[in-house]
Amino acid sequence: MSEAPDKSRTSAVLRSVTRILAALAVVGVLVVVVFVGLFFWLLIPSVREVNRIPNPGMTLDAVLAEKETDATVATPIVVYVVAHGGDIDESGLVFQADHVQKLSAVWSSDDQLVITADQARVFRHRPNQEVSSRRGRVALRVSLKVKTLEPLH
């Protein structure tokens, strides 16, 4: 008669151990997912907005920013064109360079942005780009004037 209670106690203990192991497995998977997500989040360079210049019609902004690389290289300077008051979006990237001296951006019209610099090593310049504004799509023209253009090595 004493064997039946021992078997039920053993099976209850086994069920409890199984539940504890399952809970630990779930916690372990969650910890791995959090660490992997954090690792990839740290790899994405942050963008620090330096200046925001609205076009004359207040429909677009030229956003001058720095891309922080956390490396021992020159800090890239980027220019985005976004809807007025909008968030920076990679699809609005129109200019990217480093070794930049005296960068400025001036709107000559609602759809013409002029970027000037005394010196720059230019990685990206999109002279024609379609961007979204608060009034719809705009065919944007971006002209670039750099006095001393450094070659890409």
JOMO-V635022 format. One record per residue. RES is the residue in one letter. PSI is psi in radians with two decimals (999 if undefined). Layout:
{{RES	PSI} {RES	PSI}}
This chain:
{{M	-0.47} {S	-0.24} {E	-0.63} {A	-0.83} {P	-0.60} {D	-0.70} {K	-0.71} {S	-0.61} {R	-0.73} {T	-0.78} {S	-0.58} {A	-0.71} {V	-0.74} {L	-0.71} {R	-0.72} {S	-0.76} {V	-0.72} {T	-0.74} {R	-0.73} {I	-0.77} {L	-0.68} {A	-0.75} {A	-0.73} {L	-0.65} {A	-0.76} {V	-0.80} {V	-0.74} {G	-0.76} {V	-0.76} {L	-0.71} {V	-0.75} {V	-0.78} {V	-0.76} {V	-0.79} {F	-0.69} {V	-0.77} {G	-0.75} {L	-0.72} {F	-0.85} {F	-0.59} {W	-0.66} {L	-0.41} {L	-0.37} {I	2.11} {P	2.46} {S	2.69} {V	2.19} {R	2.02} {E	2.28} {V	-0.74} {N	2.61} {R	2.15} {I	1.95} {P	2.60} {N	2.92} {P	-0.59} {G	0.03} {M	0.60} {T	-0.39} {L	2.70} {D	2.40} {A	2.13} {V	2.01} {L	2.28} {A	2.87} {E	2.35} {K	1.98} {E	2.13} {T	-0.27} {D	0.63} {A	2.98} {T	0.82} {V	2.93} {A	2.50} {T	2.13} {P	2.41} {I	2.32} {V	2.67} {V	2.20} {Y	2.62} {V	2.14} {V	2.90} {A	2.54} {H	2.14} {G	0.01} {G	2.96} {D	2.69} {I	2.35} {D	2.32} {E	-0.45} {S	-0.29} {G	0.14} {L	2.12} {V	-0.24} {F	2.42} {Q	2.27} {A	2.88} {D	-3.13} {H	0.66} {V	2.35} {Q	2.28} {K	1.07} {L	2.41} {S	2.71} {A	2.26} {V	2.35} {W	2.14} {S	-0.28} {S	-3.12} {D	-0.45} {D	0.28} {Q	2.01} {L	2.30} {V	2.08} {I	2.21} {T	2.66} {A	2.60} {D	-0.64} {Q	2.54} {A	2.61} {R	1.82} {V	2.22} {F	-0.58} {R	2.31} {H	2.09} {R	1.74} {P	-0.47} {N	2.16} {Q	2.42} {E	2.21} {V	2.76} {S	2.35} {S	-3.14} {R	-0.28} {R	0.24} {G	-2.87} {R	2.47} {V	2.29} {A	1.81} {L	2.45} {R	2.28} {V	1.96} {S	2.62} {L	2.27} {K	1.87} {V	2.16} {K	-0.86} {T	1.92} {L	2.02} {E	2.47} {P	2.66} {L	2.32} {H	999}}
